[in-house]
Amino acid sequence: MDYKKSKAPVDTVTRNIMDLCQDTGNIYESVVIISKRANQISVEIKQDLSKKLQEFASYNDTLEEVFENREQIEISRYYEKLPKATLLATQEFIEGNVFWRDPSKEPAL
């Protein structure tokens, strides 16, 4: 997923608590859902970044051979400018793009 195309803000935004707890009925449950989704997004972004930077990995351990690679710097800047995972998760939750279920509230078979 291209997180740059997300409508999530880059900076912290004050949210109305009542808007966040409309779907779940409980603000704490909403926060748990958002935090778990933020962890998933964080892992995805980290894997993408690691995969892209693996191409530039240097297996030499000498300090004299360290050089700057413009492509590597651009990739790093791209990921630095992305919104934080918590902001992305909150935006997904508000838009209704997050699926969750509570097994304790489901009827027993």
Backbone as JSON Lines, residues from 0, in Angstrom:
{"i":0,"aa":"M","n":[0.84,-1.18,0.0],"ca":[0.0,0.0,0.0],"c":[0.88,1.24,0.0]}
{"i":1,"aa":"D","n":[0.47,2.21,-0.77],"ca":[1.22,3.46,-0.84],"c":[0.67,4.41,0.23]}
{"i":2,"aa":"Y","n":[1.42,4.52,1.32],"ca":[0.96,5.33,2.44],"c":[1.08,6.81,2.16]}
{"i":3,"aa":"K","n":[1.84,7.21,1.16],"ca":[1.98,8.62,0.83],"c":[0.66,9.17,0.27]}
{"i":4,"aa":"K","n":[-0.13,8.29,-0.36],"ca":[-1.4,8.72,-0.94],"c":[-2.53,8.75,0.08]}
{"i":5,"aa":"S","n":[-2.24,8.37,1.3],"ca":[-3.24,8.4,2.36],"c":[-3.61,9.84,2.69]}
{"i":6,"aa":"K","n":[-4.82,10.01,3.18],"ca":[-5.28,11.35,3.56],"c":[-4.92,11.68,5.01]}
{"i":7,"aa":"A","n":[-4.1,10.83,5.61],"ca":[-3.71,11.05,7.01],"c":[-2.83,12.28,7.11]}
{"i":8,"aa":"P","n":[-3.03,13.08,8.15],"ca":[-2.19,14.26,8.33],"c":[-0.77,13.88,8.74]}
{"i":9,"aa":"V","n":[0.17,14.72,8.43],"ca":[1.56,14.47,8.78],"c":[1.82,14.89,10.22]}
{"i":10,"aa":"D","n":[1.1,15.89,10.68],"ca":[1.26,16.39,12.04],"c":[0.14,15.86,12.93]}
{"i":11,"aa":"T","n":[0.32,16.0,14.21],"ca":[-0.67,15.56,15.17],"c":[-1.92,16.44,15.08]}
{"i":12,"aa":"V","n":[-3.07,15.79,15.15],"ca":[-4.35,16.49,15.03],"c":[-5.19,16.16,16.26]}
{"i":13,"aa":"T","n":[-5.85,17.16,16.8],"ca":[-6.77,16.94,17.92],"c":[-8.04,16.32,17.38]}
{"i":14,"aa":"R","n":[-8.46,15.23,17.99],"ca":[-9.65,14.51,17.53],"c":[-10.74,14.58,18.61]}
{"i":15,"aa":"N","n":[-11.97,14.51,18.17],"ca":[-13.09,14.45,19.08],"c":[-13.22,13.01,19.56]}
{"i":16,"aa":"I","n":[-13.17,12.81,20.86],"ca":[-13.22,11.47,21.43],"c":[-14.53,10.77,21.08]}
{"i":17,"aa":"M","n":[-15.61,11.51,21.05],"ca":[-16.91,10.91,20.76],"c":[-16.97,10.36,19.34]}
{"i":18,"aa":"D","n":[-16.24,10.98,18.4],"ca":[-16.2,10.45,17.04],"c":[-15.46,9.13,16.98]}
{"i":19,"aa":"L","n":[-14.42,8.99,17.81],"ca":[-13.63,7.76,17.8],"c":[-14.37,6.58,18.43]}
{"i":20,"aa":"C","n":[-15.25,6.85,19.37],"ca":[-15.92,5.73,20.04],"c":[-17.31,5.44,19.49]}
{"i":21,"aa":"Q","n":[-17.69,6.03,18.38],"ca":[-19.01,5.78,17.8],"c":[-19.17,4.32,17.37]}
{"i":22,"aa":"D","n":[-18.19,3.76,16.7],"ca":[-18.31,2.4,16.17],"c":[-18.26,1.34,17.26]}
{"i":23,"aa":"T","n":[-17.42,1.56,18.26],"ca":[-17.22,0.54,19.29],"c":[-18.06,0.79,20.54]}
{"i":24,"aa":"G","n":[-18.39,2.04,20.81],"ca":[-19.11,2.38,22.02],"c":[-18.2,2.54,23.22]}
{"i":25,"aa":"N","n":[-16.91,2.39,23.02],"ca":[-15.96,2.46,24.12],"c":[-14.66,3.07,23.59]}
{"i":26,"aa":"I","n":[-14.22,4.16,24.17],"ca":[-13.01,4.84,23.69],"c":[-11.78,3.97,23.85]}
{"i":27,"aa":"Y","n":[-11.74,3.19,24.93],"ca":[-10.57,2.35,25.18],"c":[-10.46,1.23,24.15]}
{"i":28,"aa":"E","n":[-11.59,0.68,23.78],"ca":[-11.6,-0.35,22.74],"c":[-11.15,0.24,21.4]}
{"i":29,"aa":"S","n":[-11.59,1.45,21.1],"ca":[-11.17,2.12,19.87],"c":[-9.66,2.36,19.86]}
{"i":30,"aa":"V","n":[-9.12,2.78,21.01],"ca":[-7.69,3.05,21.1],"c":[-6.9,1.75,20.92]}
{"i":31,"aa":"V","n":[-7.38,0.65,21.46],"ca":[-6.7,-0.63,21.31],"c":[-6.71,-1.06,19.84]}
{"i":32,"aa":"I","n":[-7.84,-0.89,19.18],"ca":[-7.94,-1.25,17.76],"c":[-6.97,-0.4,16.94]}
{"i":33,"aa":"I","n":[-6.94,0.89,17.2],"ca":[-6.05,1.79,16.47],"c":[-4.59,1.44,16.75]}
{"i":34,"aa":"S","n":[-4.27,1.12,17.98],"ca":[-2.87,0.8,18.3],"c":[-2.42,-0.5,17.66]}
{"i":35,"aa":"K","n":[-3.29,-1.5,17.62],"ca":[-2.93,-2.76,16.97],"c":[-2.75,-2.56,15.47]}
{"i":36,"aa":"R","n":[-3.6,-1.75,14.87],"ca":[-3.45,-1.47,13.44],"c":[-2.18,-0.66,13.2]}
{"i":37,"aa":"A","n":[-1.85,0.26,14.09],"ca":[-0.62,1.04,13.95],"c":[0.6,0.14,14.0]}
{"i":38,"aa":"N","n":[0.57,-0.87,14.88],"ca":[1.68,-1.83,14.93],"c":[1.82,-2.59,13.62]}
{"i":39,"aa":"Q","n":[0.7,-2.99,13.02],"ca":[0.73,-3.68,11.74],"c":[1.31,-2.78,10.65]}
{"i":40,"aa":"I","n":[0.88,-1.55,10.61],"ca":[1.38,-0.61,9.61],"c":[2.87,-0.36,9.81]}
{"i":41,"aa":"S","n":[3.29,-0.21,11.04],"ca":[4.7,0.02,11.34],"c":[5.57,-1.14,10.86]}
{"i":42,"aa":"V","n":[5.11,-2.36,11.06],"ca":[5.85,-3.53,10.6],"c":[5.92,-3.56,9.07]}
{"i":43,"aa":"E","n":[4.81,-3.24,8.41],"ca":[4.79,-3.2,6.95],"c":[5.77,-2.17,6.4]}
{"i":44,"aa":"I","n":[5.77,-0.99,6.98],"ca":[6.66,0.08,6.52],"c":[8.11,-0.3,6.76]}
{"i":45,"aa":"K","n":[8.39,-0.89,7.9],"ca":[9.76,-1.3,8.22],"c":[10.24,-2.38,7.25]}
{"i":46,"aa":"Q","n":[9.38,-3.33,6.92],"ca":[9.76,-4.37,5.97],"c":[10.0,-3.8,4.58]}
{"i":47,"aa":"D","n":[9.15,-2.87,4.16],"ca":[9.34,-2.22,2.85],"c":[10.67,-1.47,2.8]}
{"i":48,"aa":"L","n":[10.95,-0.71,3.85],"ca":[12.19,0.05,3.9],"c":[13.4,-0.87,3.93]}
{"i":49,"aa":"S","n":[13.34,-1.91,4.72],"ca":[14.46,-2.85,4.79],"c":[14.7,-3.52,3.45]}
{"i":50,"aa":"K","n":[13.62,-3.88,2.76],"ca":[13.74,-4.53,1.46],"c":[14.38,-3.59,0.44]}
{"i":51,"aa":"K","n":[13.99,-2.33,0.46],"ca":[14.55,-1.37,-0.49],"c":[16.0,-1.03,-0.16]}
{"i":52,"aa":"L","n":[16.33,-0.94,1.12],"ca":[17.7,-0.6,1.51],"c":[18.65,-1.79,1.4]}
{"i":53,"aa":"Q","n":[18.1,-3.0,1.33],"ca":[18.93,-4.2,1.19],"c":[19.74,-4.15,-0.11]}
{"i":54,"aa":"E","n":[19.22,-3.5,-1.12],"ca":[19.93,-3.37,-2.4],"c":[21.23,-2.59,-2.25]}
{"i":55,"aa":"F","n":[21.27,-1.7,-1.27],"ca":[22.43,-0.83,-1.08],"c":[23.35,-1.33,0.04]}
{"i":56,"aa":"A","n":[23.06,-2.5,0.57],"ca":[23.85,-3.01,1.69],"c":[25.29,-3.24,1.28]}
{"i":57,"aa":"S","n":[26.18,-2.8,2.12],"ca":[27.61,-2.98,1.89],"c":[28.12,-3.99,2.9]}
{"i":58,"aa":"Y","n":[28.84,-4.97,2.42],"ca":[29.33,-6.01,3.29],"c":[30.77,-5.77,3.72]}
{"i":59,"aa":"N","n":[31.3,-4.61,3.41],"ca":[32.65,-4.24,3.85],"c":[32.55,-3.49,5.17]}
{"i":60,"aa":"D","n":[33.44,-3.8,6.08],"ca":[33.39,-3.18,7.39],"c":[34.4,-2.06,7.59]}
{"i":61,"aa":"T","n":[35.04,-1.62,6.56],"ca":[36.03,-0.57,6.72],"c":[35.36,0.79,6.61]}
{"i":62,"aa":"L","n":[35.82,1.72,7.43],"ca":[35.22,3.05,7.44],"c":[35.65,3.89,6.25]}
{"i":63,"aa":"E","n":[36.78,3.55,5.66],"ca":[37.25,4.35,4.53],"c":[36.37,4.19,3.29]}
{"i":64,"aa":"E","n":[35.67,3.08,3.21],"ca":[34.88,2.79,2.01],"c":[33.43,3.22,2.13]}
{"i":65,"aa":"V","n":[33.1,3.94,3.18],"ca":[31.73,4.42,3.35],"c":[31.5,5.59,2.4]}
{"i":66,"aa":"F","n":[30.44,5.5,1.64],"ca":[30.13,6.57,0.7],"c":[28.63,6.83,0.72]}
{"i":67,"aa":"E","n":[28.26,7.99,0.24],"ca":[26.85,8.35,0.21],"c":[26.24,7.94,-1.12]}
{"i":68,"aa":"N","n":[25.13,7.31,-1.04],"ca":[24.4,6.9,-2.23],"c":[23.14,7.75,-2.32]}
{"i":69,"aa":"R","n":[23.03,8.52,-3.38],"ca":[21.92,9.45,-3.52],"c":[20.57,8.73,-3.52]}
{"i":70,"aa":"E","n":[20.46,7.58,-4.15],"ca":[19.2,6.84,-4.17],"c":[18.8,6.38,-2.77]}
{"i":71,"aa":"Q","n":[19.78,5.94,-2.01],"ca":[19.52,5.49,-0.65],"c":[19.03,6.66,0.22]}
{"i":72,"aa":"I","n":[19.61,7.82,0.04],"ca":[19.2,9.0,0.79],"c":[17.78,9.4,0.4]}
{"i":73,"aa":"E","n":[17.44,9.32,-0.87],"ca":[16.09,9.67,-1.32],"c":[15.06,8.71,-0.75]}
{"i":74,"aa":"I","n":[15.4,7.43,-0.71],"ca":[14.48,6.44,-0.15],"c":[14.26,6.73,1.33]}
{"i":75,"aa":"S","n":[15.33,7.02,2.04],"ca":[15.22,7.31,3.47],"c":[14.38,8.57,3.72]}
{"i":76,"aa":"R","n":[14.57,9.58,2.91],"ca":[13.78,10.81,3.06],"c":[12.3,10.57,2.78]}
{"i":77,"aa":"Y","n":[12.03,9.72,1.78],"ca":[10.64,9.38,1.47],"c":[9.95,8.79,2.69]}
{"i":78,"aa":"Y","n":[10.61,7.84,3.35],"ca":[10.02,7.19,4.51],"c":[9.98,8.11,5.72]}
{"i":79,"aa":"E","n":[10.9,9.05,5.82],"ca":[10.86,10.01,6.92],"c":[9.68,10.97,6.79]}
{"i":80,"aa":"K","n":[9.27,11.27,5.57],"ca":[8.19,12.22,5.34],"c":[6.81,11.58,5.45]}
{"i":81,"aa":"L","n":[6.74,10.25,5.53],"ca":[5.45,9.59,5.66],"c":[4.81,9.94,7.0]}
{"i":82,"aa":"P","n":[3.49,9.95,7.05],"ca":[2.83,10.14,8.35],"c":[3.17,8.97,9.28]}
{"i":83,"aa":"K","n":[3.15,9.22,10.56],"ca":[3.43,8.18,11.54],"c":[2.35,7.09,11.46]}
{"i":84,"aa":"A","n":[2.71,5.91,11.9],"ca":[1.8,4.76,11.82],"c":[0.52,5.0,12.62]}
{"i":85,"aa":"T","n":[0.63,5.68,13.75],"ca":[-0.57,5.95,14.55],"c":[-1.53,6.88,13.83]}
{"i":86,"aa":"L","n":[-0.99,7.85,13.1],"ca":[-1.86,8.77,12.35],"c":[-2.53,8.04,11.18]}
{"i":87,"aa":"L","n":[-1.77,7.15,10.52],"ca":[-2.35,6.36,9.43],"c":[-3.45,5.45,9.96]}
{"i":88,"aa":"A","n":[-3.2,4.79,11.08],"ca":[-4.19,3.89,11.66],"c":[-5.43,4.64,12.1]}
{"i":89,"aa":"T","n":[-5.26,5.8,12.7],"ca":[-6.4,6.6,13.14],"c":[-7.25,7.02,11.94]}
{"i":90,"aa":"Q","n":[-6.59,7.43,10.87],"ca":[-7.32,7.84,9.67],"c":[-8.09,6.66,9.08]}
{"i":91,"aa":"E","n":[-7.45,5.48,9.03],"ca":[-8.14,4.29,8.54],"c":[-9.35,3.96,9.41]}
{"i":92,"aa":"F","n":[-9.2,4.09,10.72],"ca":[-10.3,3.79,11.64],"c":[-11.46,4.75,11.44]}
{"i":93,"aa":"I","n":[-11.15,6.02,11.28],"ca":[-12.2,7.03,11.09],"c":[-12.93,6.81,9.77]}
{"i":94,"aa":"E","n":[-12.18,6.41,8.73],"ca":[-12.79,6.17,7.42],"c":[-13.53,4.84,7.36]}
{"i":95,"aa":"G","n":[-13.38,4.01,8.37],"ca":[-14.06,2.71,8.39],"c":[-13.35,1.64,7.6]}
{"i":96,"aa":"N","n":[-12.06,1.79,7.39],"ca":[-11.29,0.82,6.61],"c":[-10.61,-0.25,7.46]}
{"i":97,"aa":"V","n":[-10.9,-0.29,8.75],"ca":[-10.28,-1.25,9.64],"c":[-11.33,-2.27,10.05]}
{"i":98,"aa":"F","n":[-11.0,-3.55,9.85],"ca":[-11.89,-4.63,10.27],"c":[-11.42,-5.16,11.61]}
{"i":99,"aa":"W","n":[-12.33,-5.29,12.55],"ca":[-11.99,-5.87,13.85],"c":[-13.17,-6.69,14.33]}
{"i":100,"aa":"R","n":[-12.86,-7.58,15.25],"ca":[-13.93,-8.36,15.88],"c":[-13.52,-8.65,17.32]}
{"i":101,"aa":"D","n":[-14.5,-8.83,18.16],"ca":[-14.26,-9.15,19.56],"c":[-14.84,-10.54,19.81]}
{"i":102,"aa":"P","n":[-13.99,-11.53,19.98],"ca":[-14.49,-12.9,20.18],"c":[-15.38,-13.04,21.43]}
{"i":103,"aa":"S","n":[-15.17,-12.2,22.43],"ca":[-15.99,-12.32,23.65],"c":[-17.42,-11.84,23.42]}
{"i":104,"aa":"K","n":[-17.64,-11.05,22.39],"ca":[-18.98,-10.54,22.13],"c":[-19.71,-11.35,21.06]}
{"i":105,"aa":"E","n":[-19.02,-12.31,20.45],"ca":[-19.65,-13.14,19.42],"c":[-20.43,-14.26,20.07]}
{"i":106,"aa":"P","n":[-21.54,-14.65,19.46],"ca":[-22.33,-15.74,20.04],"c":[-21.57,-17.07,19.95]}
{"i":107,"aa":"A","n":[-21.71,-17.89,20.98],"ca":[-21.05,-19.19,21.0],"c":[-21.79,-20.15,20.07]}
{"i":108,"aa":"L","n":[-21.05,-21.02,19.46],"ca":[-21.67,-21.99,18.54],"c":[-22.17,-23.2,19.25]}
